Structures are given as C-alpha cells and as structure tokens.
Amino acid sequence: MRAMKSLTPTTTILTVAFATVFTVGAAAQEPISAAPAKELSQLLASKKLESIAARMPDSREEFVGALAFPGQLMVVWAKSNAPEYVQEKLIRKEYREVYIDLNSASVVTSRHFVTDLGPDGLRAKPGQKLGPADSHDAGAKSMRFDGSWKEDKMSEADYMKAHAEADAAYAKAVQALIDEIKKAG
C-alpha cells in the first residue's frame, strides 16, 4: 500500500512532463508552408527575379503574386474583377504588375496577403521572443502570428486553428508560384 502512494506523485509528474513535451513539440512543429516558401525564395534568387505571379490552380478568376526582398517574402492572392486582363499580364511575364493589381484592383473579400519574414513559412510564433512576426490578412481581417492570442482575445486553440488554415492556404499559393517558375524555365 505504501508503494502505491509514492507512485502517484511520480505518475502525476511524468504525465505533466509528457504533456508539456508534446505540447511544446506541436507548437514548434514546422509549418506546412516552410518547405515551399524556402524553395520559392531560392528559385527567385537563382533566377534573379524579385517578383513572380501565377493563376491559382483550379480557378479561372483567382491569381497569386509575390515580391521577394532580402529576408522577406510578400505574397498576395485574390480573385480578379478582370481575369482576362491579368492573364494577359501573366503571358507577358509582367509579374510585378500582377502583384500590384492583386493588392489594389481585386475582389477585397477574396484577398489574402502574407508577410513571411525569413522567408521560412508562416510561423505560429516568431523564432525569438519579441522578434518580428509573420502575418496574414484575409479580406478586412488581419492576424499577426506573434503568439499573443490572449491580446487578440482568442483562445490558444482558436489561434492555432487560424494559423493552420492560413498556413495551408499560403502553402497552396506558394506552390502555384513555384510551378509557374518551373514552367517558365
């Protein structure tokens, strides 16, 4: 009987330790967009391009554009009010103009804008405390992924869900850009 009492605190401590390890591991998990963002950044650098644009897969009206700066990738995707006009710019490889059009002359409610600092994918929390954070704007809603869900009046679960959805959408958009670069040769 005495041995059982001494196991209970140990079991509790081990349970808490395992829960902490798995929670930290899940939070530190590599974002889905990490590999595509790194690949896009490398492809742009190797081709000496500062912008790229493409049509989103399975859509006649939605396009994506990106601008690359040292240590930063800015990506916008949205439906266009004039898809034929945007398509003509893609054919002429006027990628920067497509990016500008998507930022200014697209369907606002469909517009997504990601600032990927690194560029290493859309991170749920910055790599260093108080460091710059990645962000995702969807329509009129803006979200900084700085790990401050309480300041955003959200639960951690809601914050992580919003991050997972933004990360998956960003990965899809970046993949469309990678496919365009590879197609262009």
Secondary structure, 3 states (H helix, E strand, C coil): CHHHHHHHHHHHHHHHHHHHHHHHHHHCCCCCCHHHHHHHHHHHHHCCCCEEEEECCCCCCEEEEEEEECCEEEEEEEEECCHHHHHHHHHCCCHHHHHHHHHHCECHHHCEEEEEECCCCCCCCCCCCCCCCEEEEECCEEEEECCCCCCCCCCHHHHHHHHHHHHHHHHHHHHHHHHHHHHHC
